[in-house]
Amino acid sequence: MSANKKFYPLRPIQRWLIDTHFNKANSTMMNIGALLKLSSAVDMEFLAEVLNDILKAYDIFSCRLEVNPETSDICQTFGNEIIPVKVKNISDEEFSVRLEKFKEPYKLINQPLYRIYLFQTPTAKYLYLDFYHAIMDGASLQILFAKEMDLRYRGRKILHAPQSYAQLILEEAQISPEELSEGHAYWKNILSQFDIKKHLPPIDVKDGKAWAKGNFKVNLKNISEEFFRNSHRSENTFFLAASMLTLAKISAANDSIIFMRHNGRINKSELRLMGLMLEQFPCIWDFRADCTVEKFLNELEGEIRKNFNYRQSLDIVYSEGLGADCATFIFQKNIFGEHIMIGDTTAQIIDMPPNEISAAENSLDIQVKALEDGTYNLILDYDAGRFSAQLIKNFAAMFDKNIIELKNLNSAVKI
């Protein structure tokens, strides 16, 4: 090990993800990517050059997780060896075997944190992209990586200089404790109000013991993408509002506290930054005051912006486990749908890395997923050791019903 090696601290969101992963060493919930079937017209050797140029251009791909020998903390280092992408000619049978290997969890310490392979079989061409979640997120993969791959394949010049993830870490590390203290107090104040008996659905499983995985999925009947095109409302805020309203009603509480997951990019520089930028922060709303739907949505949007002012102080939320049982809201929109463009060809997304072994034993995750046909799925991952399947079905039905109320901007918000 070089004596000059520089150890960078983990950002708060990275530490949370990695600590969560280590709760279950075999977790595959951190595998982010896709298997793409390429057009027969794709020049595989040139595509390999394109991919290698991207890997060399952004320091996030040289990132490795290592143990700092002086502190024994898991840190990250940059400038490590980039494993080059090469075209592999294999049989269809061998390709199937290789795909099974991709279902394995990442080995974290001093190992590459991405898997990129180009395969050519007698019948098809494939690209497999897979990144460890603590270095990349969906926005990085879909908005930045895939777009740049397409531009470079077309021979277009990249007009902006690559942003440095290591530099971002240094800038955040230089923020003084005094600057962070106001945010620490802000998050502590919100989460000190969290009460498991008040801000979650009522526990209705008798003799429930250990955490057990539950899942329920349903198509939302009362909303389509057309509503957002005509109203210019934020899908993310709208469905967060529906989640908070449903939680308040089903728990018979006057207020809601919920963690919201956001891609974390709010300025031009961050929109060009390849790497993990998502944040997860608590939102709170008191339903006791008279309020119209329009006011609710507008002020909730304002609260989200206010929360971002304190995002650098989220370390206290992760490190102290504040609101650990709090429900979580996630809105997911697959920007490229079922395919992406590479030059003048279409690459079909035919599989995603498995998320079969979850390391997160959450109480309730509320996910709204935008579908290709303009409709939305509501996906509820929940602790079946606390909540019955019937209660979760009732939650989903109430969520869909509340959407009707939230579409009427002039109506009063009632719990």
Stockholm file with secondary structure:
# STOCKHOLM 1.0

chainA/1-415         MSANKKFYPLRPIQRWLIDTHFNKANSTMMNIGALLKLSSAVDMEFLAEVLNDILKAYDIFSCRLEVNPETSDICQTFGNEIIPVKVKNISDEEFSVRLEKFKEPYKLINQPLYRIYLFQTPTAKYLYLDFYHAIMDGASLQILFAKEMDLRYRGRKILHAPQSYAQLILEEAQISPEELSEGHAYWKNILSQFDIKKHLPPIDVKDGKAWAKGNFKVNLKNISEEFFRNSHRSENTFFLAASMLTLAKISAANDSIIFMRHNGRINKSELRLMGLMLEQFPCIWDFRADCTVEKFLNELEGEIRKNFNYRQSLDIVYSEGLGADCATFIFQKNIFGEHIMIGDTTAQIIDMPPNEISAAENSLDIQVKALEDGTYNLILDYDAGRFSAQLIKNFAAMFDKNIIELKNLNSAVKI
#=GR chainA/1-415 SS CCTTCCCBCCCHHHHHHHHHHHHSTTCCTTEEEEEEEECTTCCHHHHHHHHHHHHHHCGGGGCEEEECTTTCCEEEECSCCCCCCCEEECCHHHHHHHHHHTTSCCCCBTSCSEEEEEEECSSCEEEEEEEETTTCCHHIIIIIIHHHHHHHHTTCCCCSCCCCHHHHHHHHHTSCHHHHHHHHHHHHHHHTTCCTTTSSCCCCCTTCCSCCEEEEEEECSSCCHHHHHHHCCCHHHHHHHHHHHHHHHHTTCSEEEEEEEECCCCSHHHHTCCSCCCEEEEEEEECSSCCBHHHHHHHHHHHHHHHHHTGGGGHHHHHTTTTTTCCEEEEEECTTTTEEEETTEEEEEEECCCCCSCCCCCSEEEEEEECTTSCEEEEEEEETTTSCHHHHHHHHHHHHHHHHHHHCTTSBCCC
#=GC SS_cons         CCTTCCCBCCCHHHHHHHHHHHHSTTCCTTEEEEEEEECTTCCHHHHHHHHHHHHHHCGGGGCEEEECTTTCCEEEECSCCCCCCCEEECCHHHHHHHHHHTTSCCCCBTSCSEEEEEEECSSCEEEEEEEETTTCCHHIIIIIIHHHHHHHHTTCCCCSCCCCHHHHHHHHHTSCHHHHHHHHHHHHHHHTTCCTTTSSCCCCCTTCCSCCEEEEEEECSSCCHHHHHHHCCCHHHHHHHHHHHHHHHHTTCSEEEEEEEECCCCSHHHHTCCSCCCEEEEEEEECSSCCBHHHHHHHHHHHHHHHHHTGGGGHHHHHTTTTTTCCEEEEEECTTTTEEEETTEEEEEEECCCCCSCCCCCSEEEEEEECTTSCEEEEEEEETTTSCHHHHHHHHHHHHHHHHHHHCTTSBCCC
//
